[in-house]
Amino acid sequence: MIKKALRRIYKDKLRLLMGRLSEEYNIFSPKLVEGRIIFDRIDDVSEIINEYHTRPVLPVKKLFLPQRETLFEYEIVDNDVIISDKLDLVAREKRCIFGVRACDIASLQILRRFFSRGPGDPYVIGRLSNSMIIGIMCNSVFPSCFCHFTDSGPLPKDGFDLFLVDVDDYFIAIIGSERGNQIASKNEDIFLDANKDDALAIDNKVKEIVSLMKSPPVVDQMVLYDAFVRSFNLDFWEDYAKKCLSCGKCNFNCPTCYCFDIFDEVDLDLRKGRRVRVWDSCHFLSFTRVASGEIFRRNRSSRLKQRVYHKFVYSVNDIGLISCVGCGRCFEVCPASIDLRDIITKVLCG
């Protein structure tokens, strides 16, 4: 049974709420662009889509770790170097990310853990800190969904300010933070008292969604961790490596893959330039190439295992939890039809 505070929002009041929030926040939401659903900034709340049954082209991570990002620019003026850091822009922007599914909410918590390590990454953490998250529970599942297995959904445990559950003509709003509570308090004409049966309605909705998923058998994360450790040298990895194209589509569509490359762009006059960060993929042959030209994961099986083992072993060693949220995007886009659930099942069966 859900333990957080609940409110009701009737569906005809949702755009009124988002309109009020847009006075203080830049609103990002699923929107229809050239026939596809993407997460993007909206200029008018009429663009908001709260009911969508297709995957956004890329996960919500792109709003926090952009595919291509200029970290700073520089210019040589006389004998000085003038550096213009883009961090100030990140720090000033207040954003509301609307329509996030439970699996993507869980992925943001994983990104927060990774980018908070050591000195931290002020760009990613700055965006996470300045963003209000309003999630919406799925009303249906994709054939690839298995968030129940990774304990990432269909209901998020934390990492959100408000989370909406669709019930007939209204949403049950789960309040997940003090910021969410303040929004509800300031908009009492929109957030109404929940019915005593609303918590039960959420539980029933969760059971309905879980029953539709094709998942491996649910096990404790450490049982899964130990099973992968034992399976590192099994022969079936070579079978998958023969199918894998090392194209990197699984990395780029994964909501928790965070590998990136950094390079400097220099203008032709050699007086201006910028430092740029772009997404990278551990499947690429060049990923482990060092200055001497040596490549440390030349075999395709080692690169395939690197990605899978990072999700279920190295991530546990690093940040204390697996970094797969069961969204299924990786094998939805895989041209070789490599299904991560099949790998998990083989590992668990030993």
N, C-alpha and C positions, 0 to 999 in steps of 0.2 A: 504494500500500500504506500502511495506517495506521501512523503512527510513534509514537503515544502508547502508554503502558502499558495492558495489557489484563488483565482478570480475568473470572472466570465467577461468575454468581449463578444458582442454580437457582430456578425460579419459586416454588416452595413456601417459599422463604426471604425473598422480597421483603417481605412484610408484617412479618416479624420485624425486618428492617432498619428499615423505616419506623417501627415501634413504638419501637425504640431511639432513633431520631432525634427522635421526638415528645417525648421526655423533655427535650430541649434546644431544639427548634425548634417554632414553630407551623407545621403542615403545611398546604399548599395543594395541591390536586390536582383533576384533572377529576372531577366527580361528577355523578350523575344527579339532576336536580331537575325535577319535573313533566314527565318524558319528554324533557328536553333535557340535553345535556352542557354544563356550565359549569365554569370555574375558580373554586373557592371554598375557604374554610377547611374542614377536616374535623375532626370531634371524635373519630372512631374510625377506625383504619386499615382497618377492614372496608369503609369507604366508598370507598376508593381504587379507581379504574378504570385499569388499565394497558393494556387493549385497548379502544380506541374507534375507531369508523369514521365518526363524524360530526364536523362542525366544532363546537368550543365556540362558544356564542352570541357571545361577545366574545373578542378575543385576550387573551393574558396581560398585555398592557400595562396593563390596568385595575387590576392589582395594584400597579403602580408609579406610574402616573399615573391616579388614580381619576376616574371620571366626574364626581363632585362631591366636593370636598374642602374642609374648613374649615382654613384655614391658621393662624388665631389668633382668639381671642375677646377682647372687652374689656368692662370694666364701669367706670362712673364712680362712685367712692366718695368722698363729700365733694368735695374739690377735686382729687383724684387720679384718674388713669386706670390701672386695673389690667389689664395685658395677659397673657393666658394663651396662650403659644405651643404649638402641637401638635407642634413639632419634637422635643421630648424623647421623646414616645411613639414616633415614627419611629425615633429613635436606639436605643431600648431593645429593640425587637422583633427577635428572631432568627427568620427564616423559612426554610422549605425548600419550594421550588416543584417539585413532582413532575409528571412526564408531559408536559414541554414539547417540542414538535416543533422540528425544526431551523430552520424558517423563523421561528418565534417567538423562538428563541434568538438568531438573527441580528438580529431587530428590537430586542432589548434592547441589543445592542451599538451600534446606531444611536442609540437613545434616550440611552445613556450618553454618546456623543460630543456630541450636541446639548446635553444638560443639564449637561455639564461645561464648556461655553464660558464665558468671562468669569468673573464671580463664582460661577457655577454655581447649580444649584437644589438646596438641601440636602435637600428632601423626596424628590425622585425619586432623587438619587444616594445618599441615605441608605438608601432601600429596596433599591436595586441592590446596595449594599455589604453589607447585612445579610442578603442572600438567597442560600441555597444553591440551585443550579439542577441538577436531575436530569432529563435529557431522555430521551425514548424515540423511536427511529427509526420512521417510518411503515412499516407492512406493506403498504399499498396507497396508491393516489393518488386524488384527486378529479379530475373532468374539468377543473377549473379550475387544478390545480397546475402551476406552472412554475418551481419553486425552482432547478432545474438551470440555467436561463437566467440567473438573477440571482446564481448562485454562492453560494446560501444553504443548499443542502441537496442531497440528502436527508441528508447527514452534515455537522454543523457543524464549522467549523475551530477555533473557540475560543468563550469566553463561557459555558462550562458547567463544573460540577464533576465530574459523572458523566453518561455518556450510554450508554443501554442499547440493544442491538441484539438483537431477538428471534430466537432460533435454537432451534427445536423446544421442548424442555422447560427451556431455560435462556436467560439473557441473557448476551451478551458485554458487559461493562462497560468502557467507555473512560474512563480517568481523565484529566480535563482540567485539574486544578489541584492545588495543594498541599493545599487543603481536602479535595478528593476523595481524594487519596492518604492523608490522615490518617484519613478515614472507613474506607477499605479496610483500613488497618493496625490500626485498633481493632476491626475485625470480621472477623478472619481465619477464623472458623468459617463465615462467610457468603461472603466473597470468596475463591474458590479460584483456583489457577493456571490460566491460559488454555492451551488446546491450541495447538500450533504451527500448526494449520490455521485458527485462529479469525480471524486477520487476513485470510486469503483469503476466508473466509465473509462477512466484512463487505464486502469489495470486490465479491463476487458479488451481495450484497444491494443494494448501491448501483446496480450496473449494471441489475439487474432493475427497480428502482423508476424509474430514469431512462428506461428503455425504454418505460414505460407513460405517460410524460408527453407532452402536446401542447404543445410549446414553440416559440417563434420560433427561428430559427437562432442558435446561441450565438456571440456576438461579444465582443471586448474592450470593457470599459466605456467607454473613451475613444472608440471607434468609435461606440458608441451615443450618447454625449454629443454628438459632432460632428454626427451625423445629426439629432438633435433641434434643435440650434442652427440647422441649415440649413432645418428644416421649420417654423419658427415662423409664417410667413405663408402657408402652403399653404391651399388652399380647403377641404380636408376637415374642418378644425376647425369650420367653421360647420355642416357636416352633423351632426357629433356634438352640437354645442350645441343644435340643434333637437330632438334626442331627449332630452337631459339635463333632468331635473326639478329640479336644484339642491336635492335633498332632504338631502344630507349623509350618506346612509347609507354611502357608500364611505369617507368620512373616519372615521366612528365605528367602523367594522368593520376599518379598516386598522390593522395592528400598529405602524406607524411614524408615523402622523399624530399630531402632538403640539400642535396649536394649541389655545389655551385662552383663556377670558375670565375676568376677575376683577371681582367686585363686592362691595359691602358690604351686609349685611343689618342693619337697625336694628330693635330691638324697639319695641313701641308706647310703652313708658315713656321711650324716648329715652336710657336709661341703660346699656343693654347692646346688644351687637351682635357681628358676626363678619365676617371677610373670607373669601370663598368663591371657589374656583377651579372652573370647569366646562369641559368640552370645548366646542370651537367648531369651525366648519367654514368653510373658504375658499370653499365653494360658496354660502354664504348671502349674500344681497344686503346684509345689514347688516355683513358682515365688515370691509369697508373704509370704513364710514361714520365720518366724523370729526365733531368738535364742531360745525362749521358746517353739518352736514347733507349735505355733499358725499360722494358714493359714487364711489370711484376704479375699481371694476370693476363698472360697471353692466351691461355686456354679458355675457350668459351664456357666450359663447365665451371671454371673458377669464378667467372664473372656472374654467371647465373646464381651460383651458390652465395656469392657475396651479397646480392640483393636479398635473397630469401633469408639467409642467416642473419642479416642485419635486422630484419623485421622481428625475428623470433628468438634470437640469442644475443647478438651484440648490443641491441637496444636495451635488453634487460640488464646487461652488464653496465651499460652506460648511464641510462636514466631511470632504471628500475621497473620498466614495463615494456611489453611488446609494442611495436610501432606499426601494427596492422590494425585497421579499424573495420575490416570486413565489408568495405563498400563494393568490392568486386570490379572496380574500374580497370585494374591491371589486366584481367583476362577478358574483359569486354573489348578492349582495344587491341589485344594481342593478335597479330596476324598469323601466328603459329598455333593459336587456340590452346595455349598452356594455361590450365586452370589451377590456380593456387590451392583451391580446396582439394584437388586430387593429390597434390604434393603433401598437404597436411595429413590427409587420410593415410597415405602410404607411410609417412613418418610415424604416425600414431600406431599403426598396425605392425610396425617394426620389421 
